[in-house]
Amino acid sequence: MTQIAFHALSVGGGLLALSALPGRGGDYARDLEHIRDWKPSIVVSMTTLSEMTEFGAEMLGVDVRERAARWAHLPVADFGVPDEQVEKDWPKVAVSVLTSLRGGGRVLVHCMGGCGRSGMVALRLMVEAGEPVDLALGRLRAVRPCAVETDEQFDWAKKGRRRQLPRPGGMCQT
């Protein structure tokens, strides 16, 4: 049994990390405690419910929230890209994640292996934080060489545009 590994890099003033699905290495409870100890402000799950169920992680959202972190579920098929529903949910999740990072927070994004889907989302967040896509991909692959596995995932990630975030008083940052 192995403990979940985080592949982290600095983004927007905070830390953004990629990982495999908690429990995939055989010890779901231990992985949850490692996540708790890392203290993410939000955990973004890119796995489908069937993938989570296969590894005993079907209660991941509840378990993450019980450990004082927010949880977002954006299910995408393995080697896939977001469908219409995930596209619809993306702006709210992106603003939440980028606001957390801007405040110095930690964000964990996972998929099954911590490569394709999580890499796709991490790259998109880096672009939306203002990084040029090629520079961002290089930095991301320096910490997780397998990040972003398909051309379609790269194409989705590079569609991101610098996102204007609300100021603490509710106005957009310019």
N, C-alpha and C positions, 0 to 999 in steps of 0.2 A: 504494500500500500504506500502510495506516495502522497505527499502534501501538495496542494495546489500551488502553482508558481505564478507570480505576477510579473509581467513584462511591462515596466513603467517608463514613461518619459514625461518631461515637463511640457505642458501645453497651457497657454493662456494664464500663467501664474499658478497653476495647480499641477497635480499629477494625474495622468491618464494611464490606466493599465489595462492590459489584455490578459485573459486567462482562459483556460479550458472550463468546461462545465463542472461546477462543484459536485463531487461524488464520482466523477469519471475515473479517478485514480483508485477508487475503492473505499474511501472513507469520507462520506458526506458530512458527518458531524464534525470531524476534524477540519475539513475544508471550511465549513461555516465559521468555526472559531478563528481560523486564520484570517478569513475575511473580516470578522468582527475586530480582530486585533489590528488590522491594517487601517480601519476606520474610514471606509469610503462614505461619502455623503449620499451617493447614489450607485446602484448596481443596475446595469442594463443587460438584460438577457436577450440574446439573439436566437436562441434555440427554440425549436418547436416543443409543444407540450408532450408529444410522443417521445422525443429525444430525452426530455427531462424525466419522464416517467420511467424510461428504460434504465436510468441510473439512479432511481430513487430520489429525484430532485423535484417531484411534482409540487411540493409545498415550498419551493424556493422563495417565492414572493413573500409569503407569510413569515418564513424563517428569517429572511433578510430584514424585514420590517421589525421583527421582534428584537433584532440586534441593532436597532436605532439607525437604520439607513433607509433611504427611499429605494423603490424598485420600479423599473420600467420593463415591460415585456414587449419586444418588437420581434415576433417570430418570423424567421426567414428560413426557407428550406436550405439544406446543405448545398453549398456551391451556388446558391441563388442570390437574388437581389430583392429588395422590398417590393411587396405587392401594393395594391391600391390602399389597403387599410393601414399598412405600416407607413406608407407615404403620407397619409392623412395625419397619423399620430406623430410623425417625425418632428415637425416644427416645435411642438410643445416640449418634447423630450430634449431636443437640441438646445432650446433656450434654458431649460433646467440644468442640463449638464454644463453648458458654457458659463452660466452664471455661477455655478458651483466652482468651476475651475478658476474663473476670474477672481473669486474670493479666496483662492488658495486651497480649495478643497481637493479631495481625492475622488476619482471616478473609476469604477471597474466595469469593463465591458467584456462579456464572455460569449462564446459560442461553444460548439462541441470540443474543438481542439485549440481554440484561441488563435486561429490564423485567419481564415477567409472572411467570414461574416463579421467577426469582431474587428479585424483589420480594416475592413471596408468602412465600418462605422467610425473607427478611430481616425482614419484618414479624412473622412467627411468632416468630422468635428475639428480637426486641425485646419482644414481649408476654411471652415466657417469661423474659426478663431482668427483667420487672417493670414495663414501661411500659404505660400505658393505650393501647388500640388506636388511638383517634382521634389522640392526641398522637403516637404512633409513626408512624402513616401520614403525618401532616403533616411530621414530620421527615424521613421517608424520601423523600417526594415533593419536598421542598426540594432534595435532592441528585440525585434521579432522578425527574423528573415522570411518567414512564411506568410507574413501579413499580406492580405489581398491576393486571393488565389486565381481569380478569373478576370478576363478583360471586361466583362459585364460589371463585376464588382468595382473595378477601377473606374469605369465610366460613370457609375452611380456616385461614387465618392467625389469625383472631380466636378460634378454638377453643383456642388456646394458653393455658395457665395458668402463673403464675409457677412456675418449676422450681426445686426444691430441689437444690442441687449438693453432691456429696461434698466434704467438707473434705479437705485434704491427708492427714490421718490416716485417711481412709476413712469418717468419720461425716458425716451430712447436715448442711448448714448450715441454721440456723433463722432 
